[in-house]
Amino acid sequence: MAKINFKPNEDRVLVEPAPAEEKTASGIIIPDTAKEKPQRGRIVAVGDGLKDKPVTVKVGDEVLYGKYAGTEITIDGKEYLIMRNSDIFGII
């Protein structure tokens, strides 16, 4: 995992989404238009948290999050999601 020069504010985290599935379990290739948006990813950067609510994940954690959670951003040509700590369902 490459070092990224980005520090989220407060209780926000930067997530690198997992790649979308290319094939079904039975071997059928999924076209780009039918691929599901991934709901898991790896934490790349975390903010300092709020005074009364610390961030509960750390860099490197694999997490599950909501289907429409976060905002897509591009840093150094790579796609990431930035979201609040509360948008994360749990650590895998």
Secondary structure, 3 states (H helix, E strand, C coil): CCCCCCCCCCCEEEEEECCCCCECCCCCECCHHHCCCCCEEEEEEECCCECCECCCCCCCCEEEECCCCCEEEEECCEEEEEEEHHHEEEEC
